[in-house]
Amino acid sequence: MEASAFAPSKRRLMETFVRKRGGGFLMMGGRKTFSEGVYVTGPIADMLPVYLDASRA
């Protein structure tokens, strides 16, 4: 799903769930999935243990 499928407030809620409440978050995809899904910036990108490089999309 593209990041735009989730309202900005919902993406912030997901981050809060993971960071403050200890919830789990799994993100799966192919080589270009994350940058094309517009996940490069924002609360979801901040949660991931990797750097999403938009220039490599």
MOFENUR-V996698 format. One record per pair of residues at least 12 apart in sequence whose ideal C-beta (glycine too) atoms are under 7 Angstrom apart, sorted by the first residue. I is the first residue (numbers start at 1). GAP is how many residues later the second one is. Records with the same first field share a line. If there is no record, write none. Layout:
I=GAP  GAP
This chain:
2=35  36
3=34  35  36  39  41
4=34
11=31  32  33
12=31
14=29  30
15=28  29  31  32
18=29
25=22
27=21
32=25
34=18
35=17  19  22
36=21
39=13
40=12  14
